[in-house]
Amino acid sequence: MLHLVVYDITDDSNRTRLAKLLEKFGL
């Protein structure tokens, strides 16, 4: 799943979505 994280970081909108996911999982 690391490659997905990398893609999320490169995309600004996905980056926000990733941040919300990490918050949801408590990371």
Protein Blocks (a to p, Z undefined) as FASTA:
>chain_A
ZZmmmmmmmpmklmmmmmmmmmmnoZZ
